[in-house]
C-alpha cells in the first residue's frame, strides 16, 4: 500500500481512541498510531497547503480539569 485517503486514515486512528465518561470524569486511552503492516508511526498532525490538520479529534474539556498521563 502506498496511498490512503486522509479521511480513511482519520477514521482508523479515531477507532483506536477509547473514551470513558462518568458524571465527573472523562478518560481517554489510545493505542499507538503505528501502521499494522509496516509499523510506520503516523503523525498526530499533518500540514497541507500551509494549514495544519489534526488527525484525531479529542473533545475539548471544560475548566477546571486535570491531566494525568501514563506511558
C-alpha positions in Angstrom: 0.0 0.0 0.0 1.3 3.4 -0.8 -1.6 5.9 -0.7 -4.6 6.2 1.6 -7.5 8.7 1.8 -6.9 11.1 4.7 -10.5 10.6 5.9 -9.9 6.8 6.0 -6.8 7.2 8.0 -8.5 9.6 10.4 -11.4 7.1 10.9 -8.9 4.3 11.6 -7.0 6.5 14.1 -10.2 7.6 15.8 -11.3 4.0 16.1 -8.2 3.4 18.3 -9.3 6.0 20.9 -11.3 4.7 23.8 -13.4 7.4 25.7 -15.0 6.5 29.1 -17.2 9.2 30.6 -18.7 9.3 34.1 -20.5 12.1 35.9 -17.3 13.7 37.0 -14.6 12.4 34.7 -13.6 11.6 31.1 -10.9 9.1 30.4 -9.1 8.9 27.0 -7.0 5.9 26.2 -5.5 5.3 22.8 -3.2 2.7 21.3 -0.1 3.5 19.3 -0.7 5.0 15.9 1.6 2.6 14.1 0.8 1.0 10.8 -0.3 -2.6 11.5 1.7 -3.7 8.4 4.9 -1.8 8.3 5.0 -0.2 11.8 5.3 3.3 10.4 4.4 5.9 13.2 1.6 8.1 11.9 1.7 11.8 12.9 -1.0 13.2 15.1 -0.9 16.4 12.9 -0.3 17.0 9.2 0.4 20.1 7.2 -1.2 20.6 3.8 -1.0 23.8 1.7 0.3 25.8 4.7 -2.5 24.6 7.1 -2.2 22.2 10.0 -4.8 19.5 10.5 -5.3 17.2 13.5 -5.5 13.5 12.6 -7.7 12.8 15.6 -10.3 14.9 17.2 -10.3 14.7 21.0 -13.2 16.6 22.6 -12.3 19.8 24.5 -12.8 19.7 28.2 -14.5 22.4 30.3 -12.4 24.0 33.0 -11.4 23.1 35.7 -9.7 19.8 34.8 -6.5 17.9 35.5 -4.5 15.9 33.0 -2.7 12.7 34.0 -0.6 10.8 31.6 0.9 7.3 31.5 3.3 5.6 29.1 
